[in-house]
Amino acid sequence: MGTNGSTMLEPLRQGLPPLDPATVSDSASCALPPRYEAVREARQFTRGTLDQWQLADRFDDVCLVVSELVTNALRHGLPTSNGLRPAQDPPVRLHLMRWTERLVCAVRDPSHDSPVAGGSEDFSAESGRGLFLVDSFTDSWGWHPLGGSLSGKVVWALFQVPAGPGLSSAH
């Protein structure tokens, strides 16, 4: 594998896959406090949401990815100088969106820096592994800067899921 392993994961800076927001069948979001308990809250929120959407069988994969994305947002996405509060409150927000056969998890944070796979300070092994996990467990992932008056970025991950009851994939 060697040192060029991380270039494999150069995050795809791309908007969400071509999923029309108007056709989303379900969506839910939750604001997360800027502290590490937020990861547990994000997992609980994800479990409750997937149960409601009858996708509990995908909980392990989705939750692993949600945990990584939220941890990265808390670790790398929040300003640390002088404990100044970011302009956006809450600074980190988790969005779950369901289309007929797709589930997207998106985590918003106030930082403009791209997600990094490995090679960053003391966290290199852990952070690099986190994005490798995201890459392995999802069908695709990427990130994009926020538009409009919001500053920061969104990191998203897409999962293929079975069409739920009442959600037909027919046109």
N, C-alpha and C positions, 0 to 999 in steps of 0.2 A: 504494500500500500504506500508506504513512504510519505514524504512531505506533500506530494501533490494530491493526497486524499481530500483535502479540504476544498480544492478547486472544483471537485465534482459537485459540491453542494453550493456553489456560488448561488445565493438565493436568486430565484427567478424574480426579477423585479417586474411584476406584471399585475394588472388588475385582476379582479375575480374572473373566473372562467365565464364564458358567455351564458350566464344564467340571468334571465330577465327578472328584475325585482318584482315586477307585476305578477309573475306566475308563482311566487313563493307561496307554499301552502301553509307554512307555519313559521313563526320567528319568535325569538325570545332573547332578551338581553339582560345583563345584570352588571351593576356598577361594582367595582372591587376596590376595597380600601388599600392604600399604599403600604401594606405590611404583609408579612409572609403567610398569615392565617388566610389571606385572600385565596391562596391555592386550594385550601380545604373548602372554602366557600364556593369556589368555582366548580370543584368536583361535585359538591352537593347539588348545586344548581343544575349542572349537566345531568346528573343522575335523575333528578326530578323531571327535567325537560324530556329526556329520552324515554323515561317511563310513560309520560303523557303521550308522546308520539309513537309509542309501541316499538321503540328501537332499543329496548333494554339489552338485547343480545349484542349490540355494538358498543356497550358501555365501556368495556375495558380498553379497547383501542382508542375510542374518542376521548376518554378521560385521561389517558396517558398523554395524548397530544395536547389537550387543554391544559394539563398540569405544566407541560414543557413551555407552551406559549405564554402562560400567565407568569411562570417563574422567570422567563427571559424578560418579559415586560417589566416585572418588578425589579429585576437585578440590573438590567441595562437601560431601561427606558425612562427611569425616573430621575429628575435632577437631584443631585446630592449636595450641591453647594449651599451652605448656611441654612439648610433645612427649609429653603424657600418653597412655598407651595406652588405647584404649577398653576398656570392660568386656568387650565381646565380642571374642573372638579366634578366628579372624581377623575383622576388621571388615567385609570385603567378600566376598560369596559370589555366584557365578553359578550359576543353576539353568536347565537346559534340560529341557523336558517335551514329550513327543510324545503326541498323541491321534491318532485315525484320520486326520483331515485338518486337524489344527491343530498348530502348533509354538509353544510359549511360551518366551520368554527372560525370566528374571526376575533382577534384580540387587538384592541386599540391602545396605543400608549403615546405619551407626548414627545418621544424622541424621534429625530429625523434620521438617525443612524440605521443603516441596513442591518438586518439580523446577520450575525457572524457565525460561520461554522468553524470552530476551533481557532487556535492561534491567538486567543485574546487572554492576556494576563494569566492570573492564577487559575482562572476558571476554564482554561482552554480544553482540558480533557472533558470536563463535565458539560460545558456548553456545546462543544463540538458533538458530543454524544447525543445531546438533546435534539439537535437538528437532524442528526442521522436517524434518530427514532422517529421524528416527525416525517422524514422522508420515507422511512420504511413502512409506516403504518397508514399513510394516507395515499390517495390516488394522485393528488398533486397539491402543491402548496406554493405560496409566493407572498409578496408584500407590495404595498404601494403607499405613497405619501397621501395624507388626507387632503382633501380639497376644501375650497371655501374658507370659512373663518376658523376652521379647526386646524390646530397645528399637530404635527406628529405623524404617525403611520399606523397602518393596519397590517398585521400578519395573519394570513388566512390558510386554512387547510381544508381540503375537500375529500369527502368519503363517498364511495358508491354505497347505497343502501337499497334494500328491497323496497319496492313500492308498497306503501302501507295500505291497510284496509280503507276502501273508499277513495284511494288515490290511484287512478288508473293511468297507465302510461300511454293509453290510446289517444290519438289526436282527435 
